[in-house]
Amino acid sequence: MFFAKPRSRFLVPMLLSWLTAGSVGMPSGSVARPSQVFYTGSGAAYWPNGSTVAVGPAPPPRQHLTSNTRELVERQWSEIYCYDSGTAVDQVWADGCVEDYCGTIQGVQVIGGGDLSMHCQVKDGMSVLMSVTADSGCSFNISTADICIYNFEQPIKECNIGMEKQGGVYSIPGSQWRTDPGNWFGNKTDV
């Protein structure tokens, strides 16, 4: 938008009032967003103007984390359980199954208490079971394949360091991501 140099004292106040009031069809800043000071009670935020907004629990205050504190915080939020026994498959096969499955379930909603599972046959009756389970009371969407792949690959990458993988379960708040190689289709042979 081009503004010429104002030639009258009337034009300047008019332009200033137009610029501070917002563009056409938009409320002014003071109407569109109430003051940022609010009280959070159980399940709602109360704005000074009397309006309320439903909210979840307030996050804990941020703090500077040392490496020891960071490790403790990470343990509270995620955990990997490694099977460390049973059937193993090559990591390349497991990674391929995870990528295919995550591409398939991208955008799907997992309802609290439910799960999504798939067996991916890799070779001669061997397969990889992949399952994501939502905790009771939690529901979420598999928003991107990248996040899905990351979650399923945690037990593959962190358990059984080397190429043969026996899988495990990656638990984060609200869900468990299981990657479990096995003889799910009969005829066991080495991979």
Secondary structure, 3 states (H helix, E strand, C coil): CCCCCCCCCCHHHHHHHHHHHCCCCCCCHHHHCCCCCCEECCCEEECCCCCEEECCCCCCCCCCCCHHHHHHHHHHHCEEEECCCCCCEEHHHHHHHHHHHHHHHCCCEECCCCEEEEEEEEECCEEEEEEEEECCCCCEECCCHHHHHHHHHHHHHHCCCCCEECCEEEEECCEEEEEEEECCCCCCCCC
